[in-house]
């Protein structure tokens, strides 16, 4: 990390420079404001220590100009004659901190460590915000995606919990991320937790934490997702996998904003917004006693259903173009163009893995197609024809109703894809855009034998 020191006192420059170099920083110095501005342009430091009282142009004057020209640099003001008014003015102009002389190297190091953590968090949030906003902007031409954006804009400012429903791969996680990052909680944590990813008996501890000595081997308290997500948003995938007693405990937290750890009795307060999602019909589970009715109705205050890709095939051209742009940028290659016939063939496919499967497929076509023009034969070569044939293998006798037809298609499709990937479940899940745990459950429910 580069640090520039702008100070008219030579002893300050030398001592501070030597101390920072001992901490492995790349350091340069300037003895006045004008030289400092030149060094800011040439050296391009991430951090600048700037003295306020200097001959000629003072530090406040330099800070005012520098903050406009060098937006990627953070400034720490230093002064031997500091006042509260000066410190406040520096902060208003954009300085990160104000340190009085004589300088304490220990305090300097602590300030730098805090600033590095701040910069890292800032960079991560900016990167994710840009990614999310760009994805929504680019995909905005499709009518259903415009509706999704409108719903996000209505849900984001609220503090209410909400329920996202839709098939696996339909984009529920992306919607949850956008709700969080366009809300007042954007600067706080966003954590994801798949309720189907751990054994049922461990779910309470994962969510609410475990108290010290709750059972043998636990020699200190462990924080759960709710504590780790203080002030932010917790996204719970596959909420239907929570056992009833955990649903009850989560409902109590929803109402009181307090909870107890597993094995504990002390109530812990937490300010956390929960966004839940499910691939199943929770109302159906309520009727069969597998999901608490009161919990369902509290979650369902703000329902948000995300349609499957086969229900919005008009979005496919827009999505394909978006993914093409993304892969072209990542690979540094020219954007590849899909022919109208290729797009039409993709529209005929049912996409059981939804948007995630479409994204993976477009990436596969990009890798396998050497030319910049992608036609029907390229789509077939990438495996879409075989997938369609698997769908067409459903016989009339199996189509007693839509649910049976869909189940038969899914079974045939999974058998075909598992075969293509040599029985490798992890690879199959990645290729078709499903979670590995979810694919395992599908294999088990359909009685598919994996060799």
C-alpha positions, 0 to 999 in steps of 0.5 A: 500500500502506498502512503504519501507524507506532506509536511514541511518539517524534515524530522517529521517526514524522516521519522514517520517515513522510516516507521511506515517503511518498517511496517512494509508500506511504500512511502514517498514524501513532499515538503510543501503543498504544491510538491504534494499535489505533484506527488499525488498525481505521480505516486498515486497513494492510497493514503496521504498524511497531510500537515495543516500548517505549512508555508505557502498553501496550507493543508486545508487548501491542499485538501480542498483541491486534492479531494476533487482530483484524487478521489481514490486517496484517503487523507489523514490530517496532522497538526501541532496546533490543532483545534476542534474547529480545524478538525471538524472542517477537515472532516467535512472536507473529506479527511478520514481522521485528524491526529495531533503532534507530537505524533504517536507511532502506535496511534498512527499504526492503529489509525492505519489498520482501521483505515485499511479495514474501512477501505477493504469493506468499502471496496467490497461493497462498491464492487457488489453494488456495481455488479447488482446495479449493472445486472438490473440495468442491463436486464431491464428491457425484459418486461418481467424483469422490469416488474421485478425491479419495481417490486425490489424498489418497493420492498427495499425501504421497508424493514418487514421480513419477506418471502421469496418463492420460485424454482431453484435457479430462478434468481431468488438470491439475486433478488434478496441481495438487491433488496438488501443493497438498496435498503438502509441496511446496505452498509451492514452484513448480508449473510446467506444460509441454506436451511437444507445444508446442515442436519436438522438437529444442528439448525438451531445452533447455526441460527441462534448460536450455542451457549458455553457448556451447552454440550461436551466440547463447547468451552466457549459461546458460539455466535449464530447467524443472527448475532453475526448479522447484527444490523443487516439482512439474513437470507434463509434459503429453503425455509421449509427445511426448518423443523417446527420448533425452530420455526417457532423460535424464529417467529418469537424473534420476529415478534420480540427482536430477542432470542436465546442461544442453544443451551442458554437462558440469557435473552440477546437482542438483535436488529436483523431483517430476514428474507426467506425463500422456498422452492415449495408451496408453503401453503400446501405444507401448512395444510399438511402440518409440516409448516407452522401456519402463524409463521407462514402468515407472518412471512407472507406479509410481503410475498414475492414470487419469481416466475420460472424461466419457461414462464417468461421465455420472452426474457431469454434473448435479453438474458442471453445478451446480458450473459454474453456481455459478461463472458466477453468482458471476463474473457477479454474476447469480442462479444459473440452473437447468437442467431435468431434460430439459435435463440428460438431453439433455446426458447423451446427448451424448458430450462428446469435449472432456470436462469442459473442453468441458462447462464451456465449453458451460455458460458459452455457455448462460449467455450465450445464455439470458436467463431463469433457467431453462434448458430443452431449447430453450436447450440446442439453441439453444446448439448441442448438438443439432447436435453430437449430429446430427454424432455420429448421422451415423456410418453402420453400415458405419463401425462395424466396431469401437469405435475406428473408430466413435469416430474417425468421430464425432471427425472429423464432430464436428470438421468441424462445429465448424470450420465453425460457427467459420468455419474459425478453429482457435483459436476452435474449440479454445477452444469445444470445450475442446481445446488448439490444438496438439492440435486441429491434430494431430487435423485433420492425422491425419483429413485435414480440409481447413480453408478 
